[in-house]
């Protein structure tokens, strides 16, 4: 039986490979390069935290992995992959390394990377419209959650605030507000979408959101801890990049020990939010432990 990680990997690969075949039959080689870049960005490793959270949330609400849930999980990972491609661009974070290899614009070129990110984003939304087994109402609800978390009220809005924070002095509250959008919104969306796909009730969806709000922020604080104390080879991306750009981080505002304490506090809040689910939330608890202690 395939693991959850293998399920989403297989689903992403099948989705992109089917489209590559269609391209080769009907379009020019230039478009084949675009799909090669999409493959590079989406299938080039990664922890798959967001789709795993989606699976775990569905299981907590009573539904085990299935083909329809694979599509939901894959749509979230496609949005995440697009965001990394665009975040790494010279006009944004200007990074050369991602997941232990050259970033998409370094492996191809800047224009191709921009278009690959655009394509991955659009395909994520398209994928949700094609799912069989859910009503139109549920598919619309899933689309609404993902679009909201991805746009100006979520990830894109957080990135805009992040860019404006370079060389600026900000408070911890400002930093947490920014990262609740830039990083936390998509993580919370993954949990909400898993709960919706499983037919979760209002109480379950509320507690999944509270879990997501806490663990999404913990993810970013731990990122800042790693950026201070780890190395590029372990992390798979450039260590110390935020400090080099004079971007505010939890470590710069709270100190290393203070940032670690904040991770522990948020981890506790996340675990407390799972009480309603009992033993069915074992995978969510395991994910929370991983997020709060990860080194890559």
C-alpha positions as CSV (number, residue, x, y, z in Angstrom):
1,X,0.0,0.0,0.0
2,X,1.4,3.4,-1.0
3,X,2.2,5.8,1.8
4,X,0.6,9.2,1.9
5,X,3.7,10.8,0.5
6,X,3.9,8.3,-2.3
7,X,0.2,8.8,-3.1
8,X,0.6,12.6,-3.7
9,X,3.9,12.0,-5.5
10,X,2.2,9.6,-7.9
11,X,-0.7,11.9,-8.3
12,X,1.4,14.9,-9.2
13,X,3.6,12.8,-11.6
14,X,0.6,11.3,-13.3
15,X,-1.1,14.7,-13.7
16,X,2.0,16.4,-15.2
17,X,3.1,13.4,-17.4
18,X,-0.4,13.2,-19.0
19,X,-0.2,16.8,-19.9
20,X,3.4,16.5,-21.2
21,X,2.2,13.7,-23.6
22,X,-0.6,16.0,-24.8
23,X,1.8,18.8,-25.4
24,X,4.2,16.6,-27.4
25,X,1.3,15.6,-29.7
26,X,-0.3,18.9,-30.3
27,X,2.2,21.8,-29.6
28,X,5.6,23.1,-30.1
29,X,8.9,22.1,-28.3
30,X,8.9,25.5,-26.6
31,X,5.8,24.5,-24.6
32,X,7.4,21.1,-23.8
33,X,10.2,23.1,-22.1
34,X,7.5,24.8,-20.0
35,X,6.2,21.5,-18.8
36,X,9.7,20.3,-18.1
37,X,10.1,23.3,-15.8
38,X,6.8,22.5,-14.2
39,X,8.0,18.9,-13.5
40,X,11.2,20.3,-12.1
41,X,9.4,22.5,-9.7
42,X,6.7,20.2,-8.6
43,X,8.5,16.9,-8.5
44,X,11.9,17.9,-7.3
45,X,11.7,16.6,-3.7
46,X,10.3,18.4,-0.7
47,X,8.7,17.3,2.6
48,X,5.1,17.4,1.3
49,X,4.0,18.9,4.6
50,X,0.8,20.5,3.2
51,X,-0.6,17.4,1.4
52,X,0.3,15.3,4.4
53,X,-1.6,17.6,6.7
54,X,-4.6,17.4,4.3
55,X,-4.6,13.6,4.5
56,X,-4.2,13.7,8.3
57,X,-7.1,16.2,8.7
58,X,-9.4,14.0,6.6
59,X,-8.4,11.0,8.7
60,X,-9.1,12.8,11.9
61,X,-12.6,13.6,10.5
62,X,-13.1,9.9,9.6
63,X,-12.0,9.5,6.0
64,X,-8.9,7.6,4.8
65,X,-6.9,8.4,1.7
66,X,-8.7,7.8,-1.6
67,X,-8.4,9.0,-5.2
68,X,-10.6,12.1,-4.7
69,X,-8.5,13.1,-1.6
70,X,-5.3,12.6,-3.6
71,X,-6.5,15.4,-6.0
72,X,-7.2,17.7,-3.1
73,X,-3.8,17.1,-1.6
74,X,-2.1,17.5,-5.0
75,X,-3.8,20.8,-5.6
76,X,-2.4,22.2,-2.4
77,X,1.1,21.0,-3.3
78,X,0.9,22.6,-6.7
79,X,0.1,26.0,-5.1
80,X,3.1,25.5,-2.8
81,X,5.4,24.6,-5.6
82,X,4.3,27.7,-7.6
83,X,4.9,29.9,-4.6
84,X,8.5,28.6,-4.2
85,X,9.3,29.2,-7.8
86,X,8.1,32.8,-7.6
87,X,9.6,33.4,-4.2
88,X,13.0,32.4,-5.5
89,X,13.0,34.9,-8.4
90,X,15.5,37.8,-8.5
91,X,12.7,40.3,-8.0
92,X,11.6,38.5,-4.8
93,X,14.1,36.6,-2.5
94,X,16.7,36.1,-5.3
95,X,17.7,32.6,-4.2
96,X,19.9,30.1,-6.1
97,X,19.2,27.0,-4.1
98,X,16.0,25.1,-3.4
99,X,15.5,21.6,-2.1
100,X,19.2,21.0,-2.5
101,X,19.5,21.9,-6.2
102,X,19.4,25.1,-8.4
103,X,16.2,27.1,-8.2
104,X,13.9,26.9,-11.2
105,X,15.0,30.2,-12.8
106,X,18.6,29.0,-12.5
107,X,17.9,25.6,-14.0
108,X,15.9,27.2,-16.9
109,X,15.6,31.0,-17.1
110,X,13.7,33.7,-15.4
111,X,10.8,33.9,-17.9
112,X,10.3,30.2,-18.0
113,X,10.3,30.1,-14.2
114,X,7.6,32.8,-14.1
115,X,5.5,30.9,-16.6
116,X,6.0,27.6,-14.8
117,X,4.7,29.1,-11.6
118,X,1.7,30.5,-13.4
119,X,1.0,27.2,-14.9
120,X,1.2,25.3,-11.6
121,X,-1.1,27.7,-9.9
122,X,-3.7,27.5,-12.7
123,X,-3.5,23.7,-12.8
124,X,-4.1,23.5,-9.0
125,X,-7.5,25.2,-9.3
126,X,-8.4,23.2,-12.5
127,X,-7.6,20.0,-10.7
128,X,-10.2,20.7,-8.0
129,X,-12.9,21.3,-10.6
130,X,-12.2,17.9,-12.2
131,X,-12.6,15.8,-9.0
132,X,-15.1,13.0,-9.3
133,X,-17.0,11.9,-6.2
134,X,-17.7,15.3,-4.6
135,X,-20.7,17.5,-5.2
136,X,-20.4,20.8,-7.0
137,X,-21.0,22.5,-3.6
138,X,-18.1,20.8,-2.0
139,X,-15.8,21.5,-5.0
140,X,-16.7,25.2,-4.8
141,X,-16.0,25.2,-1.1
142,X,-12.6,23.6,-1.7
143,X,-11.9,26.2,-4.4
144,X,-12.9,29.0,-2.2
145,X,-10.6,27.9,0.6
146,X,-7.6,27.4,-1.7
147,X,-8.1,30.7,-3.6
148,X,-8.5,32.7,-0.4
149,X,-5.4,31.2,1.2
150,X,-3.4,31.8,-2.0
151,X,-4.3,35.4,-2.8
152,X,-4.0,38.8,-1.2
153,X,-5.8,37.7,1.9
154,X,-3.3,34.9,2.3
155,X,0.0,33.9,0.9
156,X,0.5,36.7,-1.7
157,X,-0.5,39.3,0.8
158,X,2.0,38.0,3.2
159,X,4.7,38.0,0.6
160,X,3.9,41.7,-0.1
161,X,4.3,42.5,3.6
162,X,7.5,40.5,3.7
163,X,9.1,42.5,0.9
164,X,8.1,45.7,2.5
165,X,9.8,44.6,5.8
166,X,13.3,44.4,4.4
167,X,15.6,46.9,6.2
168,X,12.6,47.9,8.4
169,X,12.1,47.6,12.2
170,X,8.9,45.6,13.0
171,X,7.3,44.2,16.1
172,X,6.8,40.5,16.9
173,X,3.1,41.1,16.4
174,X,3.7,42.5,12.9
175,X,5.9,39.5,12.1
176,X,3.3,37.0,13.3
177,X,0.6,38.8,11.3
178,X,2.8,38.6,8.1
179,X,3.6,34.9,8.5
180,X,0.1,33.9,9.4
181,X,-0.6,35.0,5.8
182,X,2.6,34.1,4.0
183,X,3.2,30.7,5.5
184,X,0.3,29.9,7.8
185,X,-2.7,30.5,5.4
186,X,-1.8,27.6,3.1
187,X,-1.1,25.3,5.9
188,X,-4.4,26.1,7.5
189,X,-6.1,25.7,4.1
190,X,-4.6,22.2,3.8
191,X,-6.2,21.2,7.1
192,X,-9.6,22.8,6.3
193,X,-9.7,21.2,2.9
194,X,-9.0,17.8,4.3
195,X,-11.8,18.3,6.8
196,X,-14.2,19.6,4.1
197,X,-13.3,16.6,1.8
198,X,-14.1,14.3,4.7
199,X,-17.4,15.9,5.4
200,X,-16.3,17.2,8.8
201,X,-18.8,19.0,11.0
202,X,-18.6,22.6,12.1
203,X,-16.8,21.8,15.4
204,X,-14.2,19.7,13.6
205,X,-13.5,22.3,11.0
206,X,-13.2,25.0,13.7
207,X,-10.6,23.0,15.7
208,X,-8.7,22.0,12.5
209,X,-8.4,25.7,11.7
210,X,-7.2,26.5,15.3
211,X,-4.6,23.7,14.9
212,X,-3.6,25.1,11.6
213,X,-3.2,28.6,12.9
214,X,-0.9,27.5,15.6
215,X,1.2,24.9,13.7
216,X,1.4,27.1,10.6
217,X,3.1,29.8,12.7
218,X,5.3,27.3,14.5
219,X,6.5,26.1,11.0
220,X,7.8,29.6,10.2
221,X,9.3,30.2,13.6
222,X,11.2,26.9,13.4
223,X,12.3,28.0,9.9
224,X,13.9,31.0,11.4
225,X,15.5,28.9,14.1
226,X,17.0,26.6,11.4
227,X,18.2,29.6,9.4
228,X,20.2,30.7,12.4
229,X,21.5,27.3,13.6
230,X,21.6,24.9,10.6
231,X,23.5,24.9,7.3
232,X,22.6,25.0,3.6
233,X,23.3,21.3,3.0
234,X,20.9,20.2,5.7
235,X,18.2,22.7,4.9
236,X,18.4,22.3,1.1
237,X,18.3,26.1,0.7
238,X,20.7,29.0,1.4
239,X,21.3,29.3,5.1
240,X,21.4,32.8,6.6
241,X,19.6,34.3,3.5
242,X,17.2,36.4,5.6
243,X,19.9,37.8,7.8
244,X,22.0,38.7,4.7
245,X,19.0,40.7,3.3
246,X,18.3,42.3,6.6
247,X,14.9,40.8,6.9
248,X,13.3,40.7,10.3
249,X,13.0,37.2,11.8
250,X,11.8,35.7,15.1
251,X,15.5,35.1,16.0
252,X,16.4,38.7,15.4
253,X,13.5,39.9,17.5
254,X,13.3,37.2,20.2
255,X,16.8,35.7,20.2
256,X,17.5,32.1,19.5
257,X,16.2,30.8,22.9
258,X,13.2,33.0,22.7
259,X,12.3,31.7,19.2
260,X,12.7,28.1,20.4
261,X,10.4,28.9,23.3
262,X,7.8,30.3,20.9
263,X,7.9,27.2,18.8
264,X,7.3,25.1,22.0
265,X,4.4,27.4,23.0
266,X,2.7,27.1,19.5
267,X,3.2,23.4,19.4
268,X,1.4,23.1,22.8
269,X,-1.5,25.2,21.4
270,X,-1.7,23.0,18.3
271,X,-1.8,19.8,20.3
272,X,-4.5,21.2,22.6
273,X,-6.7,22.0,19.6
274,X,-6.8,18.2,18.7
275,X,-8.5,17.1,21.9
276,X,-11.9,16.8,20.2
277,X,-10.6,14.2,17.8
278,X,-9.1,11.7,20.3
279,X,-7.0,8.9,18.8
280,X,-8.1,9.7,15.2
281,X,-5.8,12.7,15.2
282,X,-2.6,10.6,15.7
283,X,-1.2,11.6,12.3
284,X,-1.9,15.3,13.0
285,X,0.0,15.0,16.4
286,X,2.9,13.3,14.6
287,X,3.0,16.1,12.0
288,X,2.9,18.7,14.8
289,X,5.9,17.0,16.4
290,X,7.8,16.9,13.1
291,X,7.1,20.6,12.3
292,X,8.2,21.8,15.7
293,X,11.5,19.8,15.7
294,X,12.5,19.6,12.0
295,X,16.0,20.5,10.8
296,X,15.2,20.8,7.1
